[in-house]
């Protein structure tokens, strides 16, 4: 189930959106940002972005693919994100793919 969050751009601007994540066994995360990203400058996706979770913690994400409904990303599990609402949005790999 998607969870509300915000992406922080390099400029400091914060954009609200929803996200889903999957925690991998090797400490990596993968997931998707859900929303209309057409209004975003495509160059935004060339930089790492910061995903702010509902509890105020954050995860640095790297966009791997942009679609008309959102974007896919990868990230490393940071100690600051452990046991946070950020990870409450995790799901199984099969559920994310479906």
C-alpha positions as CSV (number, residue, x, y, z in Angstrom):
1,X,0.0,0.0,0.0
2,X,1.5,3.4,-0.9
3,X,2.5,5.8,1.8
4,X,2.6,9.6,1.6
5,X,6.1,11.2,1.5
6,X,8.1,14.0,0.0
7,X,11.0,14.1,-2.4
8,X,13.6,16.8,-1.6
9,X,15.3,18.2,-4.7
10,X,18.9,19.4,-4.9
11,X,17.5,23.0,-4.8
12,X,15.8,22.2,-1.4
13,X,12.3,22.2,-2.9
14,X,10.0,19.5,-1.4
15,X,7.5,17.7,-3.7
16,X,4.7,15.6,-2.1
17,X,4.0,12.1,-3.6
18,X,3.4,8.5,-2.6
19,X,5.9,5.7,-2.5
20,X,6.3,1.9,-2.0
21,X,9.5,0.2,-1.1
22,X,10.9,-3.3,-0.9
23,X,13.7,-4.2,1.6
24,X,16.2,-6.7,0.0
25,X,18.2,-9.2,2.0
26,X,21.5,-7.4,1.3
27,X,20.4,-4.1,2.9
28,X,19.3,-2.5,-0.3
29,X,15.9,-1.0,-1.0
30,X,14.0,-0.7,-4.3
31,X,10.7,0.9,-4.9
32,X,8.6,3.3,-6.8
33,X,7.5,6.9,-6.5
34,X,3.9,7.2,-7.4
35,X,2.5,10.3,-8.9
36,X,2.5,12.6,-12.0
37,X,6.1,13.4,-12.6
38,X,5.5,15.0,-16.0
39,X,5.8,18.5,-14.5
40,X,9.3,17.8,-13.1
41,X,12.4,18.8,-15.1
42,X,13.9,15.5,-16.4
43,X,17.3,16.7,-15.2
44,X,16.0,16.2,-11.6
45,X,16.3,12.4,-12.1
46,X,20.0,12.6,-12.9
47,X,20.8,13.4,-9.3
48,X,20.3,11.4,-6.1
49,X,17.1,12.6,-4.4
50,X,16.1,12.4,-0.7
51,X,12.8,10.7,0.1
52,X,11.3,12.1,3.4
53,X,9.2,9.6,5.2
54,X,6.1,10.3,7.3
55,X,8.2,10.1,10.5
56,X,10.7,12.7,9.3
57,X,13.5,10.2,8.5
58,X,14.9,10.1,5.1
59,X,16.4,7.8,2.5
60,X,18.7,8.8,-0.4
61,X,17.3,7.4,-3.6
62,X,18.6,7.0,-7.2
63,X,16.0,7.0,-9.9
64,X,16.5,4.1,-12.3
65,X,13.4,4.4,-14.6
66,X,10.7,7.0,-15.1
67,X,7.2,6.1,-16.3
68,X,4.0,8.0,-16.9
69,X,2.7,7.0,-13.5
70,X,5.9,7.6,-11.4
71,X,9.5,6.4,-11.1
72,X,11.4,3.3,-10.0
73,X,14.4,3.8,-7.6
74,X,17.1,2.0,-5.6
75,X,18.6,3.0,-2.3
76,X,20.9,1.8,0.5
77,X,19.3,1.1,3.8
78,X,20.6,3.7,6.2
79,X,20.8,3.3,9.9
80,X,18.6,6.3,10.3
81,X,15.8,4.6,8.4
82,X,15.8,1.4,10.4
83,X,12.5,0.8,12.2
84,X,10.9,3.9,10.8
85,X,7.6,4.6,9.1
86,X,9.6,4.8,5.9
87,X,10.1,1.0,6.1
88,X,6.4,0.4,7.1
89,X,5.8,1.1,3.4
90,X,7.8,-2.0,2.4
91,X,6.2,-4.9,0.6
92,X,7.4,-8.0,-1.1
93,X,9.2,-7.9,-4.4
94,X,6.3,-9.9,-6.1
95,X,3.7,-7.4,-4.8
96,X,5.7,-4.4,-6.1
97,X,6.1,-6.0,-9.5
98,X,2.4,-6.7,-9.7
